[in-house]
Amino acid sequence: MTIDGKITYVSLESGFWGITTPDGKKYVPVNLPDQMKEEGLDVLAKVRPAPDQTGNQMWGDYIRILWIAKDD
């Protein structure tokens, strides 16, 4: 699936990076590239669900990024 949203740093637990969409959906990318770890960065990404991932973050759905770019 393709999502557009903003990168956000979530300070729950030990902290992690997430993506929020304009309609309020929240995603936890398991492989967010370091160059995309910028608060408020608009991105467009092709992703797939990562149901095999688990963690303490009860914040959003886990995804694996297949492709990501800054969205101008």
C-alpha positions as CSV (number, residue, x, y, z in Angstrom):
1,M,0.0,0.0,0.0
2,T,1.0,3.6,-0.4
3,I,0.9,6.1,2.4
4,D,1.6,9.8,2.7
5,G,2.2,11.4,6.1
6,K,4.6,13.0,8.5
7,I,7.5,11.6,10.3
8,T,7.1,12.0,14.1
9,Y,9.2,11.1,17.1
10,V,7.1,9.4,19.8
11,S,8.6,9.7,23.2
12,L,6.8,6.6,24.7
13,E,8.8,3.8,26.3
14,S,12.4,4.3,25.0
15,G,11.2,6.5,22.1
16,F,10.7,5.6,18.5
17,W,10.0,7.1,15.0
18,G,6.5,6.8,13.5
19,I,4.5,8.1,10.6
20,T,1.1,9.8,11.0
21,T,-1.3,10.3,8.1
22,P,-3.6,13.3,7.5
23,D,-6.6,11.1,8.5
24,G,-5.0,10.2,11.8
25,K,-3.6,6.7,11.1
26,K,-0.4,5.8,12.9
27,Y,2.3,3.5,11.6
28,V,5.5,2.2,13.2
29,P,8.1,1.6,10.5
30,V,10.5,-1.2,11.4
31,N,13.1,-0.1,8.9
32,L,12.9,3.7,8.6
33,P,16.1,4.9,7.0
34,D,18.2,7.3,9.1
35,Q,18.1,10.1,6.6
36,M,14.2,10.1,7.0
37,K,14.4,10.5,10.8
38,E,13.4,14.2,10.9
39,E,10.5,15.5,12.9
40,G,7.7,16.8,10.7
41,L,9.2,15.6,7.4
42,D,6.5,15.0,4.8
43,V,7.0,11.6,3.1
44,L,5.4,9.3,0.6
45,A,6.0,5.6,1.1
46,K,5.2,2.3,-0.4
47,V,4.9,-0.2,2.5
48,R,3.6,-3.5,3.5
49,P,2.2,-4.7,6.9
50,A,4.7,-6.3,9.3
51,P,2.5,-8.5,11.4
52,D,5.5,-10.5,12.5
53,Q,6.9,-7.5,14.4
54,T,6.1,-7.1,18.1
55,G,7.0,-4.5,20.7
56,N,5.9,-2.4,23.6
57,Q,4.6,0.4,21.4
58,M,0.9,0.3,21.6
59,W,0.8,3.3,19.2
60,G,0.2,2.2,15.6
61,D,0.4,-0.6,13.1
62,Y,3.9,-2.0,12.3
63,I,5.0,-1.6,8.6
64,R,8.0,-2.5,6.5
65,I,9.1,0.2,4.1
66,L,9.6,-0.9,0.5
67,W,10.3,2.6,-0.8
68,I,10.2,6.1,0.8
69,A,10.9,9.6,-0.4
70,K,10.4,13.2,0.8
71,D,7.0,14.5,-0.3
72,D,7.3,18.1,-1.5
